[in-house]
Structure formats: structure tokens, C-alpha cells
Amino acid sequence: MSRLLNSVYKAASVEALESYYDSWASDYEREMFDSGLRLPWISAALFSRVAPDPNIAVIDAACGTGLQGEALALAGYRNLTGVDLSTSMLNIAAGKDIYRSLHHIAIERMDFDDQSFDACICNGCFTPGHAPSSSMRELTRVVRVDGVIVFSIRVDGNLGRSYLEEMESLLNEGRWMIIFQTRSFFSMPLTEPYMQHQVFAVKKIK
Ligand SMILES: C[S@@+](CC[C@H](N)C(=O)[O-])C[C@H]1O[C@@H](n2cnc3c(N)ncnc32)[C@H](O)[C@@H]1O
């Protein structure tokens, strides 16, 4: 495991996580491609199936360098808003010229109005050391009723427990319904062969 990948999973505070990603940004995509990363492509494929209209307003939560946004933009989505904790990651995303706007904010407390977006995609951020599970509620708040949220959760070694529990609460409260979930799969098979994720698509009910 690369030093920085190891650091971000063990980040003890939001400030530490931001600083790790700031220093990782320039090497991030190279390391991800070396890892055989497949998450953004699987998430984009699922997203385009559950939210096929390319004109919808999409929030790319924890957009990083824009790998996920790039896949969506190539598939025709043109109304993308990106948010992320790391300025250096956002600067790389900005250089791709695919986002209408980019915001330096944490996804657990955003300053968008309720129901500002038709859909949300959140890839690679529901994982240890990253956004708290409560951010699932914040993503739900900013998406309109009947809108969709597509997200990944790291699931190997029971590491996704807090996110899966929050999901269960949102389902039990009648706020979400699951549209589709992948089986767990090896997400970075070349350099992190133990790591597994699942990708979910849910619809906001209320
Ligand atoms: C593994 S990267 C994934 C980036 C992008 N979604 C992708 O698929 O390439 C995780 C990203 O989440 C961001 N992040 C972590 N915690 C966050 C939080 N609480 N709010 C906003 N962004 C966060 C990091 O800065 C980093 O850019």
C-alpha cells in the first residue's frame, strides 16, 4: 500500500485528511491507474443507467481530481458541480474544465439549499478515515425527492459497517429505496488485492 493511501485511511482528523490529499494530489491519478482502479467506471455505468438524462444537475460529492466527473462528462453529463475537502485535488479537477462549479467544502455540511440537485454521485469517500456516515443524510438533503444517489462503500474486513448501518436507518425511515447494488468486487486489484467495494444506487423518497 502506498504511504499516502495508508495515511488517508488512518487520518485522525479532517485537517489531517485534507493535508494528506493536498500532498497526494499531483500523484493521485498515476497511483490510482497503477492500482487497476475500477470504481469510477463502475459508478459511472450504474449512474447512467439510473439517471439517464444528461441534462440533470449532478453533485459529484468528494470529486477529488475529477476522475468520476470525467467519466460522466464523457458520457454526456454537462451540469456537474464538484465538492471536495482538498484544494489541491480541486485544482486538478478545475483543469479538466468539466464542472460548472467547484466548492471547497466537506460533504457532511454543505451550504446548498435543500433539493438543489437532481442526482448525486459519491465515489471513494465512504471508507475509513473519510467522510462520516452522517454525510449520507446531507447528500440526501441536497438531492430532490425522486432523485438518485450513487455511491461506493468499502466493505472488506467489515470496514463499511457504519455506512451500512446508516443506510439501513435511511431505508427504515422511508427516506430511501435501493434501486440497485453491485456485489462486492475487488476495486484496486493490482496494488491492493484485498480491497473490496460495493456500489449502490438509491432513490430519495423523502
Ligand atoms: C479516494 S478519493 C476519490 C475522489 C473521486 N471521487 C474519484 O472517484 O476519483 C476521496 C476524495 O474524498 C475527499 N474527501 C474525503 N473526506 C471528505 C469530506 N468529508 N468532504 C469532502 N471531501 C472529502 C478527499 O479530499 C478526496 O479527494
The ligand as an SDF file (V2000), in Angstrom:
LIG
                    3D

 27 29  0  0  0  0  0  0  0  0999 V2000
  -10.4290    8.3010   -2.8920 C   0  0  0  0  0  0  0  0  0  0  0  0
  -10.6770    9.9760   -3.3620 S   0  0  0  0  0  0  0  0  0  0  0  0
  -11.9850    9.8190   -4.5600 C   0  0  0  0  0  0  0  0  0  0  0  0
  -12.0690   11.0050   -5.4840 C   0  0  0  0  0  0  0  0  0  0  0  0
  -13.0960   10.9010   -6.6030 C   0  0  0  0  0  0  0  0  0  0  0  0
  -14.4420   10.7780   -6.1190 N   0  0  0  0  0  0  0  0  0  0  0  0
  -12.7770    9.7600   -7.5350 C   0  0  0  0  0  0  0  0  0  0  0  0
  -13.6170    8.8860   -7.7280 O   0  0  0  0  0  0  0  0  0  0  0  0
  -11.6670    9.7590   -8.1000 O   0  0  0  0  0  0  0  0  0  0  0  0
  -11.5220   10.6180   -1.9410 C   0  0  0  0  0  0  0  0  0  0  0  0
  -11.7510   12.1190   -2.0080 C   0  0  0  0  0  0  0  0  0  0  0  0
  -12.6400   12.4350   -0.9270 O   0  0  0  0  0  0  0  0  0  0  0  0
  -12.2730   13.7010   -0.4190 C   0  0  0  0  0  0  0  0  0  0  0  0
  -12.8510   13.7710    0.9190 N   0  0  0  0  0  0  0  0  0  0  0  0
  -12.5900   12.9990    1.9850 C   0  0  0  0  0  0  0  0  0  0  0  0
  -13.3820   13.3040    3.0090 N   0  0  0  0  0  0  0  0  0  0  0  0
  -14.1770   14.3200    2.5870 C   0  0  0  0  0  0  0  0  0  0  0  0
  -15.2080   15.0770    3.1850 C   0  0  0  0  0  0  0  0  0  0  0  0
  -15.5850   14.8590    4.4360 N   0  0  0  0  0  0  0  0  0  0  0  0
  -15.8130   16.0260    2.4430 N   0  0  0  0  0  0  0  0  0  0  0  0
  -15.4210   16.2720    1.1690 C   0  0  0  0  0  0  0  0  0  0  0  0
  -14.4440   15.5840    0.5440 N   0  0  0  0  0  0  0  0  0  0  0  0
  -13.8330   14.6170    1.2410 C   0  0  0  0  0  0  0  0  0  0  0  0
  -10.7560   13.7220   -0.4830 C   0  0  0  0  0  0  0  0  0  0  0  0
  -10.2460   15.0380   -0.4210 O   0  0  0  0  0  0  0  0  0  0  0  0
  -10.5300   13.0140   -1.8110 C   0  0  0  0  0  0  0  0  0  0  0  0
  -10.4450   13.9350   -2.8690 O   0  0  0  0  0  0  0  0  0  0  0  0
  1  2  1  0
  2  3  1  0
  2 10  1  0
  3  4  1  0
  4  5  1  0
  5  6  1  0
  5  7  1  0
  7  8  2  0
  7  9  1  0
 10 11  1  0
 11 12  1  0
 11 26  1  0
 12 13  1  0
 13 14  1  0
 13 24  1  0
 14 15  1  0
 14 23  1  0
 15 16  2  0
 16 17  1  0
 17 18  1  0
 17 23  2  0
 18 19  1  0
 18 20  2  0
 20 21  1  0
 21 22  2  0
 22 23  1  0
 24 25  1  0
 24 26  1  0
 26 27  1  0
M  CHG  2   2   1   9  -1
M  END
$$$$
